[in-house]
């Protein structure tokens, strides 16, 4: 009697799936979500923030954007970079749509302007730090 060959990529016949049999018969549990779904759900949740002394309910996504913008306006170079990159990405995605509000030439202007702005902000930031060291 010939012995069946067992080894790499040749499991024993008794361990192989039968034709029509699934390797995962119960499948993914119903109602389970992936990372993207969980992230979107989390960003859509509402939080209370104070604007102008008044409490306001906004999405966490909106709160993150507002927080990033405040830091960018205060001169935080990383926040400015992140904000410009986010804007460029959104503007580029919007340009793909036929009903775009931002023209292609405007997007090109933004792409050329962003590096110059970053250079200027970095220079101003280093000057501010130098002035503080002299004053301190």
Secondary structure, DSSP 8 states (H G I E B T S, - for coil): ------BTTB--GGGS--TT--SSTT-S-TT---HHHHHHHHHHSEEEEEETTEEEEEEHHHHHHHHHHHHHHTT-HHHHHHHHHHHHHHHHHHHHSTT-SS-HHHHHHHHHHHHHHHHHHHHHHHHHHHHHHHH-
